[in-house]
Structures are given as C-alpha cells and as structure tokens.
C-alpha cells in the first residue's frame, strides 16, 4: 500500500472497518468533503470502482497483515 499517502491509509483502514464517511470525518477530525476526496483518490490508486470494493480490499489486506478491524468500528 505504498501508493497511498499516510492520510489515505488512515481512511483505507477505516473503510475496511465499515466506517461511514461521517464516522471517518469525526475520527480524523476533517470534513466529510475531505473524506470523500480521499476515498476518490483511493479508488483511483487501487483501480477499483466503488467504495465497497475499496473496503473489501482494505479488509482482506489488513486481515492478511494480521491486523484485526473489528475493534476499530466499535471504538
């Protein structure tokens, strides 16, 4: 995931946890518009067509890395 910026990696992680744009914006203390811009760049860089696909890629990637996302959404 070297192609993502640090902030995009934060958003990517939270997408994999199933967080909404609003939830991500609150967590990262940015506007929803900023989150949407990050998501759009993530979709382009990962060459996926939807937020759902990016979330699935994130989930699978982080599971393969041994990082569990279940606690992220709850916390």
N, CA, C, O and CB atoms as a CASP TS submission, in Angstrom:
PFRMAT TS
TARGET T0000
AUTHOR 0000-0000-0000
METHOD Language model
MODEL 1
PARENT N/A
ATOM      1  N   UNK     1       0.809  -1.200   0.000  1.00  0.00           N
ATOM      2  CA  UNK     1       0.000   0.000   0.000  1.00  0.00           C
ATOM      3  C   UNK     1       0.852   1.263   0.000  1.00  0.00           C
ATOM      4  O   UNK     1       0.420   2.323   0.453  1.00  0.00           O
ATOM      5  CB  UNK     1      -0.920  -0.002   1.192  1.00  0.00           C
ATOM      6  N   UNK     2       2.051   1.131  -0.509  1.00  0.00           N
ATOM      7  CA  UNK     2       2.947   2.277  -0.575  1.00  0.00           C
ATOM      8  C   UNK     2       2.419   3.396  -1.465  1.00  0.00           C
ATOM      9  O   UNK     2       2.856   4.541  -1.353  1.00  0.00           O
ATOM     10  CB  UNK     2       4.294   1.838  -1.067  1.00  0.00           C
ATOM     11  N   UNK     3       1.479   3.066  -2.352  1.00  0.00           N
ATOM     12  CA  UNK     3       0.965   4.087  -3.249  1.00  0.00           C
ATOM     13  C   UNK     3       0.004   5.054  -2.569  1.00  0.00           C
ATOM     14  O   UNK     3      -0.325   6.091  -3.145  1.00  0.00           O
ATOM     15  CB  UNK     3       0.283   3.439  -4.410  1.00  0.00           C
ATOM     16  N   UNK     4      -0.455   4.742  -1.360  1.00  0.00           N
ATOM     17  CA  UNK     4      -1.363   5.627  -0.627  1.00  0.00           C
ATOM     18  C   UNK     4      -0.584   6.550   0.302  1.00  0.00           C
ATOM     19  O   UNK     4       0.431   6.163   0.882  1.00  0.00           O
ATOM     20  CB  UNK     4      -2.385   4.806   0.177  1.00  0.00           C
ATOM     21  N   UNK     5      -1.087   7.791   0.432  1.00  0.00           N
ATOM     22  CA  UNK     5      -0.495   8.724   1.393  1.00  0.00           C
ATOM     23  C   UNK     5      -0.833   8.254   2.809  1.00  0.00           C
ATOM     24  O   UNK     5      -1.657   7.358   2.992  1.00  0.00           O
ATOM     25  CB  UNK     5      -1.009  10.185   1.151  1.00  0.00           C
ATOM     26  N   UNK     6      -0.207   8.849   3.781  1.00  0.00           N
ATOM     27  CA  UNK     6      -0.476   8.477   5.179  1.00  0.00           C
ATOM     28  C   UNK     6      -1.952   8.665   5.507  1.00  0.00           C
ATOM     29  O   UNK     6      -2.565   7.784   6.109  1.00  0.00           O
ATOM     30  CB  UNK     6       0.394   9.314   6.145  1.00  0.00           C
ATOM     31  N   UNK     7      -2.527   9.794   5.121  1.00  0.00           N
ATOM     32  CA  UNK     7      -3.934  10.064   5.422  1.00  0.00           C
ATOM     33  C   UNK     7      -4.845   9.110   4.654  1.00  0.00           C
ATOM     34  O   UNK     7      -5.854   8.649   5.188  1.00  0.00           O
ATOM     35  CB  UNK     7      -4.288  11.521   5.083  1.00  0.00           C
ATOM     36  N   UNK     8      -4.494   8.815   3.408  1.00  0.00           N
ATOM     37  CA  UNK     8      -5.283   7.856   2.637  1.00  0.00           C
ATOM     38  C   UNK     8      -5.237   6.482   3.285  1.00  0.00           C
ATOM     39  O   UNK     8      -6.229   5.755   3.262  1.00  0.00           O
ATOM     40  CB  UNK     8      -4.776   7.778   1.190  1.00  0.00           C
ATOM     41  N   UNK     9      -4.104   6.119   3.859  1.00  0.00           N
ATOM     42  CA  UNK     9      -4.004   4.845   4.578  1.00  0.00           C
ATOM     43  C   UNK     9      -4.935   4.834   5.784  1.00  0.00           C
ATOM     44  O   UNK     9      -5.549   3.811   6.084  1.00  0.00           O
ATOM     45  CB  UNK     9      -2.553   4.585   5.025  1.00  0.00           C
ATOM     46  N   UNK    10      -5.044   5.966   6.480  1.00  0.00           N
ATOM     47  CA  UNK    10      -5.969   6.065   7.615  1.00  0.00           C
ATOM     48  C   UNK    10      -7.402   5.830   7.146  1.00  0.00           C
ATOM     49  O   UNK    10      -8.149   5.068   7.759  1.00  0.00           O
ATOM     50  CB  UNK    10      -5.848   7.450   8.304  1.00  0.00           C
ATOM     51  N   UNK    11      -7.773   6.491   6.057  1.00  0.00           N
ATOM     52  CA  UNK    11      -9.124   6.343   5.505  1.00  0.00           C
ATOM     53  C   UNK    11      -9.334   4.910   5.011  1.00  0.00           C
ATOM     54  O   UNK    11     -10.391   4.323   5.242  1.00  0.00           O
ATOM     55  CB  UNK    11      -9.360   7.357   4.349  1.00  0.00           C
ATOM     56  N   UNK    12      -8.341   4.351   4.336  1.00  0.00           N
ATOM     57  CA  UNK    12      -8.394   2.978   3.822  1.00  0.00           C
ATOM     58  C   UNK    12      -8.657   1.992   4.957  1.00  0.00           C
ATOM     59  O   UNK    12      -9.489   1.095   4.825  1.00  0.00           O
ATOM     60  CB  UNK    12      -7.080   2.617   3.095  1.00  0.00           C
ATOM     61  N   UNK    13      -7.947   2.160   6.067  1.00  0.00           N
ATOM     62  CA  UNK    13      -8.117   1.313   7.256  1.00  0.00           C
ATOM     63  C   UNK    13      -9.567   1.382   7.747  1.00  0.00           C
ATOM     64  O   UNK    13     -10.190   0.356   8.023  1.00  0.00           O
ATOM     65  CB  UNK    13      -7.140   1.750   8.389  1.00  0.00           C
ATOM     66  N   UNK    14     -10.091   2.599   7.851  1.00  0.00           N
ATOM     67  CA  UNK    14     -11.445   2.784   8.368  1.00  0.00           C
ATOM     68  C   UNK    14     -12.507   2.297   7.385  1.00  0.00           C
ATOM     69  O   UNK    14     -13.574   1.847   7.801  1.00  0.00           O
ATOM     70  CB  UNK    14     -11.681   4.249   8.695  1.00  0.00           C
ATOM     71  N   UNK    15     -12.225   2.383   6.086  1.00  0.00           N
ATOM     72  CA  UNK    15     -13.146   1.804   5.094  1.00  0.00           C
ATOM     73  C   UNK    15     -13.275   0.302   5.314  1.00  0.00           C
ATOM     74  O   UNK    15     -14.371  -0.255   5.252  1.00  0.00           O
ATOM     75  CB  UNK    15     -12.655   2.093   3.649  1.00  0.00           C
ATOM     76  N   UNK    16     -12.159  -0.335   5.569  1.00  0.00           N
ATOM     77  CA  UNK    16     -12.153  -1.777   5.808  1.00  0.00           C
ATOM     78  C   UNK    16     -12.903  -2.171   7.061  1.00  0.00           C
ATOM     79  O   UNK    16     -13.387  -3.297   7.179  1.00  0.00           O
ATOM     80  CB  UNK    16     -10.748  -2.274   5.899  1.00  0.00           C
ATOM     81  N   UNK    17     -12.998  -1.240   7.995  1.00  0.00           N
ATOM     82  CA  UNK    17     -13.735  -1.485   9.235  1.00  0.00           C
ATOM     83  C   UNK    17     -15.225  -1.198   9.062  1.00  0.00           C
ATOM     84  O   UNK    17     -16.011  -1.406   9.987  1.00  0.00           O
ATOM     85  CB  UNK    17     -13.165  -0.629  10.368  1.00  0.00           C
ATOM     86  N   UNK    18     -15.614  -0.719   7.873  1.00  0.00           N
ATOM     87  CA  UNK    18     -17.023  -0.456   7.605  1.00  0.00           C
ATOM     88  C   UNK    18     -17.513   0.896   8.077  1.00  0.00           C
ATOM     89  O   UNK    18     -18.720   1.107   8.194  1.00  0.00           O
ATOM     90  CB  UNK    18     -17.842  -1.501   8.231  1.00  0.00           C
ATOM     91  N   UNK    19     -16.609   1.809   8.349  1.00  0.00           N
ATOM     92  CA  UNK    19     -16.994   3.138   8.828  1.00  0.00           C
ATOM     93  C   UNK    19     -17.581   3.979   7.694  1.00  0.00           C
ATOM     94  O   UNK    19     -17.152   3.880   6.545  1.00  0.00           O
ATOM     95  CB  UNK    19     -15.781   3.857   9.446  1.00  0.00           C
ATOM     96  N   UNK    20     -18.558   4.797   8.034  1.00  0.00           N
ATOM     97  CA  UNK    20     -19.159   5.720   7.072  1.00  0.00           C
ATOM     98  C   UNK    20     -18.242   6.928   6.882  1.00  0.00           C
ATOM     99  O   UNK    20     -17.319   7.152   7.665  1.00  0.00           O
ATOM    100  CB  UNK    20     -20.572   6.171   7.545  1.00  0.00           C
ATOM    101  N   UNK    21     -18.513   7.702   5.829  1.00  0.00           N
ATOM    102  CA  UNK    21     -17.732   8.923   5.619  1.00  0.00           C
ATOM    103  C   UNK    21     -17.851   9.852   6.822  1.00  0.00           C
ATOM    104  O   UNK    21     -16.870  10.464   7.244  1.00  0.00           O
ATOM    105  CB  UNK    21     -18.194   9.647   4.341  1.00  0.00           C
ATOM    106  N   UNK    22     -19.042   9.950   7.360  1.00  0.00           N
ATOM    107  CA  UNK    22     -19.251  10.824   8.525  1.00  0.00           C
ATOM    108  C   UNK    22     -18.424  10.341   9.711  1.00  0.00           C
ATOM    109  O   UNK    22     -17.758  11.134  10.378  1.00  0.00           O
ATOM    110  CB  UNK    22     -20.748  10.876   8.907  1.00  0.00           C
ATOM    111  N   UNK    23     -18.470   9.053   9.965  1.00  0.00           N
ATOM    112  CA  UNK    23     -17.708   8.476  11.068  1.00  0.00           C
ATOM    113  C   UNK    23     -16.208   8.705  10.873  1.00  0.00           C
ATOM    114  O   UNK    23     -15.495   9.044  11.817  1.00  0.00           O
ATOM    115  CB  UNK    23     -18.005   6.973  11.195  1.00  0.00           C
ATOM    116  N   UNK    24     -15.744   8.517   9.648  1.00  0.00           N
ATOM    117  CA  UNK    24     -14.329   8.739   9.348  1.00  0.00           C
ATOM    118  C   UNK    24     -13.975  10.202   9.572  1.00  0.00           C
ATOM    119  O   UNK    24     -12.922  10.511  10.132  1.00  0.00           O
ATOM    120  CB  UNK    24     -14.000   8.320   7.895  1.00  0.00           C
ATOM    121  N   UNK    25     -14.848  11.100   9.138  1.00  0.00           N
ATOM    122  CA  UNK    25     -14.561  12.533   9.295  1.00  0.00           C
ATOM    123  C   UNK    25     -14.458  12.925  10.764  1.00  0.00           C
ATOM    124  O   UNK    25     -13.598  13.725  11.133  1.00  0.00           O
ATOM    125  CB  UNK    25     -15.644  13.372   8.610  1.00  0.00           C
ATOM    126  N   UNK    26     -15.316  12.375  11.595  1.00  0.00           N
ATOM    127  CA  UNK    26     -15.266  12.665  13.032  1.00  0.00           C
ATOM    128  C   UNK    26     -13.981  12.110  13.630  1.00  0.00           C
ATOM    129  O   UNK    26     -13.289  12.799  14.380  1.00  0.00           O
ATOM    130  CB  UNK    26     -16.499  12.072  13.758  1.00  0.00           C
ATOM    131  N   UNK    27     -13.669  10.879  13.301  1.00  0.00           N
ATOM    132  CA  UNK    27     -12.467  10.224  13.832  1.00  0.00           C
ATOM    133  C   UNK    27     -11.179  10.939  13.450  1.00  0.00           C
ATOM    134  O   UNK    27     -10.269  11.087  14.265  1.00  0.00           O
ATOM    135  CB  UNK    27     -12.404   8.800  13.347  1.00  0.00           C
ATOM    136  N   UNK    28     -11.119  11.383  12.191  1.00  0.00           N
ATOM    137  CA  UNK    28      -9.894  12.018  11.689  1.00  0.00           C
ATOM    138  C   UNK    28      -9.919  13.540  11.818  1.00  0.00           C
ATOM    139  O   UNK    28      -8.951  14.221  11.479  1.00  0.00           O
ATOM    140  CB  UNK    28      -9.679  11.640  10.238  1.00  0.00           C
ATOM    141  N   UNK    29     -11.036  14.058  12.312  1.00  0.00           N
ATOM    142  CA  UNK    29     -11.213  15.497  12.524  1.00  0.00           C
ATOM    143  C   UNK    29     -11.015  16.297  11.238  1.00  0.00           C
ATOM    144  O   UNK    29     -10.282  17.285  11.200  1.00  0.00           O
ATOM    145  CB  UNK    29     -10.244  15.990  13.588  1.00  0.00           C
ATOM    146  N   UNK    30     -11.696  15.833  10.187  1.00  0.00           N
ATOM    147  CA  UNK    30     -11.715  16.521   8.897  1.00  0.00           C
ATOM    148  C   UNK    30     -13.163  16.576   8.426  1.00  0.00           C
ATOM    149  O   UNK    30     -14.034  15.940   9.019  1.00  0.00           O
ATOM    150  CB  UNK    30     -10.795  15.798   7.840  1.00  0.00           C
ATOM    151  N   UNK    31     -13.426  17.334   7.360  1.00  0.00           N
ATOM    152  CA  UNK    31     -14.788  17.411   6.844  1.00  0.00           C
ATOM    153  C   UNK    31     -15.127  16.155   6.039  1.00  0.00           C
ATOM    154  O   UNK    31     -14.242  15.428   5.587  1.00  0.00           O
ATOM    155  CB  UNK    31     -14.965  18.672   5.974  1.00  0.00           C
ATOM    156  N   UNK    32     -16.421  15.924   5.873  1.00  0.00           N
ATOM    157  CA  UNK    32     -16.852  14.798   5.036  1.00  0.00           C
ATOM    158  C   UNK    32     -16.376  14.986   3.600  1.00  0.00           C
ATOM    159  O   UNK    32     -16.059  14.018   2.909  1.00  0.00           O
ATOM    160  CB  UNK    32     -18.388  14.650   5.074  1.00  0.00           C
ATOM    161  N   UNK    33     -16.331  16.229   3.163  1.00  0.00           N
ATOM    162  CA  UNK    33     -15.845  16.521   1.810  1.00  0.00           C
ATOM    163  C   UNK    33     -14.395  16.059   1.645  1.00  0.00           C
ATOM    164  O   UNK    33     -14.026  15.514   0.605  1.00  0.00           O
ATOM    165  CB  UNK    33     -15.961  18.034   1.509  1.00  0.00           C
ATOM    166  N   UNK    34     -13.589  16.276   2.666  1.00  0.00           N
ATOM    167  CA  UNK    34     -12.198  15.831   2.632  1.00  0.00           C
ATOM    168  C   UNK    34     -12.129  14.311   2.583  1.00  0.00           C
ATOM    169  O   UNK    34     -11.327  13.746   1.839  1.00  0.00           O
ATOM    170  CB  UNK    34     -11.427  16.361   3.855  1.00  0.00           C
ATOM    171  N   UNK    35     -12.966  13.649   3.370  1.00  0.00           N
ATOM    172  CA  UNK    35     -13.000  12.181   3.359  1.00  0.00           C
ATOM    173  C   UNK    35     -13.384  11.685   1.969  1.00  0.00           C
ATOM    174  O   UNK    35     -12.768  10.755   1.448  1.00  0.00           O
ATOM    175  CB  UNK    35     -13.998  11.641   4.422  1.00  0.00           C
ATOM    176  N   UNK    36     -14.397  12.301   1.370  1.00  0.00           N
ATOM    177  CA  UNK    36     -14.822  11.896   0.023  1.00  0.00           C
ATOM    178  C   UNK    36     -13.690  12.061  -0.987  1.00  0.00           C
ATOM    179  O   UNK    36     -13.531  11.235  -1.886  1.00  0.00           O
ATOM    180  CB  UNK    36     -16.043  12.714  -0.423  1.00  0.00           C
ATOM    181  N   UNK    37     -12.908  13.122  -0.842  1.00  0.00           N
ATOM    182  CA  UNK    37     -11.767  13.339  -1.742  1.00  0.00           C
ATOM    183  C   UNK    37     -10.724  12.239  -1.551  1.00  0.00           C
ATOM    184  O   UNK    37     -10.168  11.730  -2.524  1.00  0.00           O
ATOM    185  CB  UNK    37     -11.131  14.732  -1.492  1.00  0.00           C
ATOM    186  N   UNK    38     -10.461  11.875  -0.292  1.00  0.00           N
ATOM    187  CA  UNK    38      -9.511  10.790  -0.021  1.00  0.00           C
ATOM    188  C   UNK    38     -10.023   9.476  -0.606  1.00  0.00           C
ATOM    189  O   UNK    38      -9.261   8.724  -1.212  1.00  0.00           O
ATOM    190  CB  UNK    38      -9.272  10.641   1.500  1.00  0.00           C
ATOM    191  N   UNK    39     -11.305   9.205  -0.424  1.00  0.00           N
ATOM    192  CA  UNK    39     -11.894   7.969  -0.954  1.00  0.00           C
ATOM    193  C   UNK    39     -11.764   7.943  -2.482  1.00  0.00           C
ATOM    194  O   UNK    39     -11.413   6.912  -3.057  1.00  0.00           O
ATOM    195  CB  UNK    39     -13.390   7.845  -0.532  1.00  0.00           C
ATOM    196  N   UNK    40     -12.042   9.060  -3.129  1.00  0.00           N
ATOM    197  CA  UNK    40     -11.933   9.123  -4.592  1.00  0.00           C
ATOM    198  C   UNK    40     -10.505   8.821  -5.045  1.00  0.00           C
ATOM    199  O   UNK    40     -10.303   8.104  -6.026  1.00  0.00           O
ATOM    200  CB  UNK    40     -12.369  10.509  -5.106  1.00  0.00           C
ATOM    201  N   UNK    41      -9.520   9.364  -4.338  1.00  0.00           N
ATOM    202  CA  UNK    41      -8.122   9.098  -4.696  1.00  0.00           C
ATOM    203  C   UNK    41      -7.755   7.635  -4.446  1.00  0.00           C
ATOM    204  O   UNK    41      -7.007   7.035  -5.217  1.00  0.00           O
ATOM    205  CB  UNK    41      -7.181  10.019  -3.900  1.00  0.00           C
ATOM    206  N   UNK    42      -8.288   7.072  -3.367  1.00  0.00           N
ATOM    207  CA  UNK    42      -8.039   5.655  -3.065  1.00  0.00           C
ATOM    208  C   UNK    42      -8.607   4.775  -4.182  1.00  0.00           C
ATOM    209  O   UNK    42      -7.943   3.845  -4.639  1.00  0.00           O
ATOM    210  CB  UNK    42      -8.669   5.263  -1.692  1.00  0.00           C
ATOM    211  N   UNK    43      -9.825   5.067  -4.618  1.00  0.00           N
ATOM    212  CA  UNK    43     -10.448   4.288  -5.695  1.00  0.00           C
ATOM    213  C   UNK    43      -9.591   4.329  -6.954  1.00  0.00           C
ATOM    214  O   UNK    43      -9.381   3.309  -7.610  1.00  0.00           O
ATOM    215  CB  UNK    43     -11.863   4.819  -6.001  1.00  0.00           C
ATOM    216  N   UNK    44      -9.103   5.514  -7.280  1.00  0.00           N
ATOM    217  CA  UNK    44      -8.263   5.671  -8.471  1.00  0.00           C
ATOM    218  C   UNK    44      -6.962   4.894  -8.333  1.00  0.00           C
ATOM    219  O   UNK    44      -6.575   4.155  -9.238  1.00  0.00           O
ATOM    220  CB  UNK    44      -7.963   7.150  -8.724  1.00  0.00           C
ATOM    221  N   UNK    45      -6.293   5.060  -7.206  1.00  0.00           N
ATOM    222  CA  UNK    45      -4.996   4.412  -6.999  1.00  0.00           C
ATOM    223  C   UNK    45      -5.103   2.889  -6.943  1.00  0.00           C
ATOM    224  O   UNK    45      -4.206   2.184  -7.407  1.00  0.00           O
ATOM    225  CB  UNK    45      -4.365   4.922  -5.721  1.00  0.00           C
ATOM    226  N   UNK    46      -6.193   2.385  -6.379  1.00  0.00           N
ATOM    227  CA  UNK    46      -6.371   0.935  -6.272  1.00  0.00           C
ATOM    228  C   UNK    46      -7.042   0.337  -7.507  1.00  0.00           C
ATOM    229  O   UNK    46      -7.156  -0.881  -7.643  1.00  0.00           O
ATOM    230  CB  UNK    46      -7.190   0.606  -5.040  1.00  0.00           C
ATOM    231  N   UNK    47      -7.484   1.222  -8.400  1.00  0.00           N
ATOM    232  CA  UNK    47      -8.165   0.798  -9.626  1.00  0.00           C
ATOM    233  C   UNK    47      -9.399  -0.044  -9.324  1.00  0.00           C
ATOM    234  O   UNK    47      -9.624  -1.091  -9.930  1.00  0.00           O
ATOM    235  CB  UNK    47      -7.209   0.012 -10.515  1.00  0.00           C
ATOM    236  N   UNK    48     -10.192   0.440  -8.371  1.00  0.00           N
ATOM    237  CA  UNK    48     -11.471  -0.192  -8.056  1.00  0.00           C
ATOM    238  C   UNK    48     -12.581   0.797  -8.384  1.00  0.00           C
ATOM    239  O   UNK    48     -12.335   1.996  -8.519  1.00  0.00           O
ATOM    240  CB  UNK    48     -11.537  -0.637  -6.554  1.00  0.00           C
ATOM    241  N   UNK    49     -13.794   0.292  -8.511  1.00  0.00           N
ATOM    242  CA  UNK    49     -14.899   1.112  -8.988  1.00  0.00           C
ATOM    243  C   UNK    49     -15.796   1.673  -7.892  1.00  0.00           C
ATOM    244  O   UNK    49     -16.555   2.611  -8.135  1.00  0.00           O
ATOM    245  CB  UNK    49     -15.722   0.320  -9.917  1.00  0.00           C
ATOM    246  N   UNK    50     -15.717   1.115  -6.700  1.00  0.00           N
ATOM    247  CA  UNK    50     -16.648   1.570  -5.671  1.00  0.00           C
ATOM    248  C   UNK    50     -16.004   1.588  -4.291  1.00  0.00           C
ATOM    249  O   UNK    50     -14.968   0.972  -4.043  1.00  0.00           O
ATOM    250  CB  UNK    50     -17.881   0.683  -5.651  1.00  0.00           C
ATOM    251  N   UNK    51     -16.660   2.317  -3.418  1.00  0.00           N
ATOM    252  CA  UNK    51     -16.247   2.395  -2.018  1.00  0.00           C
ATOM    253  C   UNK    51     -16.299   1.007  -1.380  1.00  0.00           C
ATOM    254  O   UNK    51     -15.441   0.648  -0.574  1.00  0.00           O
ATOM    255  CB  UNK    51     -17.146   3.385  -1.236  1.00  0.00           C
ATOM    256  N   UNK    52     -17.313   0.239  -1.752  1.00  0.00           N
ATOM    257  CA  UNK    52     -17.457  -1.122  -1.234  1.00  0.00           C
ATOM    258  C   UNK    52     -16.257  -1.981  -1.632  1.00  0.00           C
ATOM    259  O   UNK    52     -15.706  -2.705  -0.802  1.00  0.00           O
ATOM    260  CB  UNK    52     -18.762  -1.759  -1.749  1.00  0.00           C
ATOM    261  N   UNK    53     -15.857  -1.902  -2.886  1.00  0.00           N
ATOM    262  CA  UNK    53     -14.695  -2.673  -3.333  1.00  0.00           C
ATOM    263  C   UNK    53     -13.442  -2.252  -2.568  1.00  0.00           C
ATOM    264  O   UNK    53     -12.649  -3.102  -2.164  1.00  0.00           O
ATOM    265  CB  UNK    53     -14.479  -2.494  -4.847  1.00  0.00           C
ATOM    266  N   UNK    54     -13.260  -0.954  -2.368  1.00  0.00           N
ATOM    267  CA  UNK    54     -12.095  -0.466  -1.611  1.00  0.00           C
ATOM    268  C   UNK    54     -12.142  -0.984  -0.178  1.00  0.00           C
ATOM    269  O   UNK    54     -11.115  -1.369   0.382  1.00  0.00           O
ATOM    270  CB  UNK    54     -12.043   1.086  -1.617  1.00  0.00           C
ATOM    271  N   UNK    55     -13.335  -0.995   0.414  1.00  0.00           N
ATOM    272  CA  UNK    55     -13.488  -1.511   1.774  1.00  0.00           C
ATOM    273  C   UNK    55     -13.139  -2.988   1.867  1.00  0.00           C
ATOM    274  O   UNK    55     -12.509  -3.425   2.830  1.00  0.00           O
ATOM    275  CB  UNK    55     -14.905  -1.290   2.261  1.00  0.00           C
ATOM    276  N   UNK    56     -13.550  -3.753   0.865  1.00  0.00           N
ATOM    277  CA  UNK    56     -13.229  -5.185   0.842  1.00  0.00           C
ATOM    278  C   UNK    56     -11.732  -5.418   0.666  1.00  0.00           C
ATOM    279  O   UNK    56     -11.152  -6.286   1.319  1.00  0.00           O
ATOM    280  CB  UNK    56     -14.000  -5.886  -0.283  1.00  0.00           C
ATOM    281  N   UNK    57     -11.110  -4.641  -0.216  1.00  0.00           N
ATOM    282  CA  UNK    57      -9.659  -4.744  -0.401  1.00  0.00           C
ATOM    283  C   UNK    57      -8.959  -4.423   0.914  1.00  0.00           C
ATOM    284  O   UNK    57      -8.019  -5.114   1.307  1.00  0.00           O
ATOM    285  CB  UNK    57      -9.170  -3.790  -1.531  1.00  0.00           C
ATOM    286  N   UNK    58      -9.415  -3.381   1.587  1.00  0.00           N
ATOM    287  CA  UNK    58      -8.827  -2.993   2.872  1.00  0.00           C
ATOM    288  C   UNK    58      -8.981  -4.105   3.899  1.00  0.00           C
ATOM    289  O   UNK    58      -8.027  -4.460   4.591  1.00  0.00           O
ATOM    290  CB  UNK    58      -9.476  -1.705   3.393  1.00  0.00           C
ATOM    291  N   UNK    59     -10.177  -4.646   3.993  1.00  0.00           N
ATOM    292  CA  UNK    59     -10.437  -5.704   4.968  1.00  0.00           C
ATOM    293  C   UNK    59      -9.515  -6.900   4.726  1.00  0.00           C
ATOM    294  O   UNK    59      -8.876  -7.401   5.651  1.00  0.00           O
ATOM    295  CB  UNK    59     -11.910  -6.146   4.903  1.00  0.00           C
ATOM    296  N   UNK    60      -9.458  -7.347   3.476  1.00  0.00           N
ATOM    297  CA  UNK    60      -8.625  -8.508   3.129  1.00  0.00           C
ATOM    298  C   UNK    60      -7.153  -8.201   3.365  1.00  0.00           C
ATOM    299  O   UNK    60      -6.425  -9.027   3.916  1.00  0.00           O
ATOM    300  CB  UNK    60      -8.850  -8.920   1.660  1.00  0.00           C
ATOM    301  N   UNK    61      -6.713  -7.023   2.954  1.00  0.00           N
ATOM    302  CA  UNK    61      -5.308  -6.623   3.129  1.00  0.00           C
ATOM    303  C   UNK    61      -4.925  -6.633   4.608  1.00  0.00           C
ATOM    304  O   UNK    61      -3.895  -7.191   4.987  1.00  0.00           O
ATOM    305  CB  UNK    61      -5.062  -5.220   2.527  1.00  0.00           C
ATOM    306  N   UNK    62      -5.757  -6.013   5.433  1.00  0.00           N
ATOM    307  CA  UNK    62      -5.420  -5.918   6.854  1.00  0.00           C
ATOM    308  C   UNK    62      -5.532  -7.265   7.565  1.00  0.00           C
ATOM    309  O   UNK    62      -4.774  -7.529   8.498  1.00  0.00           O
ATOM    310  CB  UNK    62      -6.322  -4.902   7.536  1.00  0.00           C
ATOM    311  N   UNK    63      -6.456  -8.116   7.145  1.00  0.00           N
ATOM    312  CA  UNK    63      -6.537  -9.463   7.715  1.00  0.00           C
ATOM    313  C   UNK    63      -5.272 -10.250   7.372  1.00  0.00           C
ATOM    314  O   UNK    63      -4.728 -10.963   8.216  1.00  0.00           O
ATOM    315  CB  UNK    63      -7.798 -10.207   7.194  1.00  0.00           C
ATOM    316  N   UNK    64      -4.809 -10.115   6.128  1.00  0.00           N
ATOM    317  CA  UNK    64      -3.591 -10.815   5.701  1.00  0.00           C
ATOM    318  C   UNK    64      -2.362 -10.321   6.466  1.00  0.00           C
ATOM    319  O   UNK    64      -1.396 -11.061   6.650  1.00  0.00           O
ATOM    320  CB  UNK    64      -3.375 -10.631   4.194  1.00  0.00           C
ATOM    321  N   UNK    65      -2.409  -9.063   6.907  1.00  0.00           N
ATOM    322  CA  UNK    65      -1.305  -8.482   7.673  1.00  0.00           C
ATOM    323  C   UNK    65      -1.417  -8.814   9.164  1.00  0.00           C
ATOM    324  O   UNK    65      -0.540  -8.460   9.951  1.00  0.00           O
ATOM    325  CB  UNK    65      -1.271  -6.964   7.477  1.00  0.00           C
ATOM    326  N   UNK    66      -2.498  -9.493   9.543  1.00  0.00           N
ATOM    327  CA  UNK    66      -2.704  -9.846  10.946  1.00  0.00           C
ATOM    328  C   UNK    66      -3.276  -8.715  11.780  1.00  0.00           C
ATOM    329  O   UNK    66      -3.210  -8.744  13.009  1.00  0.00           O
ATOM    330  CB  UNK    66      -1.415 -10.292  11.545  1.00  0.00           C
ATOM    331  N   UNK    67      -3.839  -7.715  11.105  1.00  0.00           N
ATOM    332  CA  UNK    67      -4.451  -6.584  11.819  1.00  0.00           C
ATOM    333  C   UNK    67      -5.959  -6.774  11.795  1.00  0.00           C
ATOM    334  O   UNK    67      -6.555  -6.931  10.729  1.00  0.00           O
ATOM    335  CB  UNK    67      -4.047  -5.203  11.175  1.00  0.00           C
ATOM    336  N   UNK    68      -6.557  -6.759  12.938  1.00  0.00           N
ATOM    337  CA  UNK    68      -7.991  -7.009  13.028  1.00  0.00           C
ATOM    338  C   UNK    68      -8.756  -5.697  13.082  1.00  0.00           C
ATOM    339  O   UNK    68      -8.441  -4.808  13.872  1.00  0.00           O
ATOM    340  CB  UNK    68      -8.316  -7.865  14.257  1.00  0.00           C
ATOM    341  N   UNK    69      -9.767  -5.593  12.227  1.00  0.00           N
ATOM    342  CA  UNK    69     -10.516  -4.358  12.082  1.00  0.00           C
ATOM    343  C   UNK    69     -11.783  -4.312  12.923  1.00  0.00           C
ATOM    344  O   UNK    69     -12.398  -3.252  13.035  1.00  0.00           O
ATOM    345  CB  UNK    69     -10.866  -4.157  10.653  1.00  0.00           C
ATOM    346  N   UNK    70     -12.188  -5.413  13.510  1.00  0.00           N
ATOM    347  CA  UNK    70     -13.461  -5.467  14.232  1.00  0.00           C
ATOM    348  C   UNK    70     -13.539  -4.435  15.347  1.00  0.00           C
ATOM    349  O   UNK    70     -14.590  -3.826  15.545  1.00  0.00           O
ATOM    350  CB  UNK    70     -13.673  -6.851  14.807  1.00  0.00           C
ATOM    351  N   UNK    71     -12.472  -4.229  16.064  1.00  0.00           N
ATOM    352  CA  UNK    71     -12.481  -3.297  17.194  1.00  0.00           C
ATOM    353  C   UNK    71     -12.483  -1.840  16.753  1.00  0.00           C
ATOM    354  O   UNK    71     -12.835  -0.962  17.541  1.00  0.00           O
ATOM    355  CB  UNK    71     -11.286  -3.551  18.081  1.00  0.00           C
ATOM    356  N   UNK    72     -12.102  -1.567  15.521  1.00  0.00           N
ATOM    357  CA  UNK    72     -11.992  -0.189  15.050  1.00  0.00           C
ATOM    358  C   UNK    72     -13.340   0.497  15.029  1.00  0.00           C
ATOM    359  O   UNK    72     -13.475   1.602  15.554  1.00  0.00           O
ATOM    360  CB  UNK    72     -11.373  -0.147  13.668  1.00  0.00           C
ATOM    361  N   UNK    73     -14.344  -0.135  14.432  1.00  0.00           N
ATOM    362  CA  UNK    73     -15.656   0.493  14.303  1.00  0.00           C
ATOM    363  C   UNK    73     -16.293   0.704  15.666  1.00  0.00           C
ATOM    364  O   UNK    73     -16.903   1.744  15.914  1.00  0.00           O
ATOM    365  CB  UNK    73     -16.572  -0.354  13.422  1.00  0.00           C
ATOM    366  N   UNK    74     -16.158  -0.260  16.536  1.00  0.00           N
ATOM    367  CA  UNK    74     -16.758  -0.150  17.865  1.00  0.00           C
ATOM    368  C   UNK    74     -16.100   0.951  18.680  1.00  0.00           C
ATOM    369  O   UNK    74     -16.765   1.634  19.459  1.00  0.00           O
ATOM    370  CB  UNK    74     -16.655  -1.479  18.606  1.00  0.00           C
ATOM    371  N   UNK    75     -14.805   1.123  18.504  1.00  0.00           N
ATOM    372  CA  UNK    75     -14.054   2.093  19.300  1.00  0.00           C
ATOM    373  C   UNK    75     -14.146   3.421  18.722  1.00  0.00           C
ATOM    374  O   UNK    75     -13.574   4.369  19.260  1.00  0.00           O
ATOM    375  CB  UNK    75     -12.636   1.716  19.431  1.00  0.00           C
TER
END
